[in-house]
Amino acid sequence: MALHFLVESSGSAAVGDIVSLTGAEAKHAAVVRRLRVGETVTIGDGAGTWLDGAVTDVSATRVDVRVTGRVEADAPSTRLVLVQALAKGDRDELAVQAACELGVDEVVPWQASRSISRWEGPKAVKGRERWGAIVREASKQAHRAWVPEVSAPLSTGQLIARAEGQRMLVLDPTASTRLSSIKTDGRDLVLVVGPEGGITPEELAKFEAAGAERVRLGETVLRTSTAGPAAIAVLSAALGRW
């Protein structure tokens, strides 16, 4: 499969136009992947535009690609939103990366009661930027036409208010309903994953009072780094994406 690159300004390009990779994308293409003139690549703008093209010129700071084909990919009618609790180490980042590759449409950092990691002030800005970079690279790896959005971190109260009109599914290993039994109804699916210590009873009560459904994946308890991606895979199948 051809290498895939992201150029936000490529959305207006037509067949025959030249699209240029610059900055980090050019360095990755020319220096790391050693692209040569004549090779084929794909380029996306992260918002549904998919371009096929052939490399016409290569330097360390600029790679030119002539567009040979253009496709517009529709945005999903039912969106998958991962609410990932902040976790220690890189466990939350691993979850975000895998979920993006598996098809999530938006990622929401959640400051849960038991989150050891705390995003406050400048750290919140830096953390969101870090997750955004992870999502971007994972989208390129997975050849996604739409790059998921990384929202600002939310508290439990903010999360409940944000999910109004959407269907909130809270992963809870003690729940009686299996995620695989869920029937989609057209509403966006907001999947809530807790931190290492789990979701507190108080948080669960607030979610349920707001209309959320508690669901479980199976008989085992998954880590916060794997629960979200596993659930996204299940929901992707339920939505007919797979």
Secondary structure, DSSP 8 states (H G I E B T S, - for coil): --EEEE-GGGGG--TT-EEEEEHHHHHIIIIIS---TT-EEEEE-SBSEEEEEEEEEE-SSEEEEEEEEEEE----SS-EEEEEE--STTHHHHHHHHHHHHT-SEEEEE--TT-SS---THHHHHHHHHHHHHHHHHHHHTT-SB--EE---B-HHHHHHHTTTSEEEEE-TT-SSBGGG----SS-EEEEE--TT---HHHHHHHHHTT-EEEB-SSS---HHHHHHHHHHHHHHHTT--
